[in-house]
Amino acid sequence: MKTRFGIARLIFASIVPLLAALGTANAADQWFVLGEKVLKASDPSTEIKAEEGKTWKEDVKKAKISIEGADVEIQNVVFRWKGRKDETISNVGVVKAGGETAAKDSPGRESTLLSVAIKYKILNNKPTATVKVWGYD
């Protein structure tokens, strides 16, 4: 009987650190900037891509955009995923300066975002605003 309890304690003692490690594995997941671009009031749309010769990080679980410098009315956002169908979000609405859109889940468990196209209008006669594309990994 003592042997059974001794084995059970040994198993329990070896499993607890593994479970603790699994619980903290997702603690490193965080939002990071994939790219950014200055929006101009004279343009009705833009596309944000990775810099030439670079690719955006793979294994993005979610994506969102944020706006700085002016309020922006966003008609639609198109997320272009590698090897997946483009996803369009229509009638996003007004994103206030300093605000962000709701997060959009990637089409697979983890995917590569190729670019984001945005149709917009800068409000309140501001000449520019800055948009940032965020990824969650």
Secondary structure, 3 states (H helix, E strand, C coil): CHHHHHHHHHHHHHHHHHHHHHHHHHHHCCEEEEEEEEEECCCCEEEEECCCCCCCCCCECEEEEEEECCCEEEEEEEEEECCCCCEEEEEEEEECCCCECCCEECCCCCECEEEEEEEEEECCCCCEEEEEEEEEC
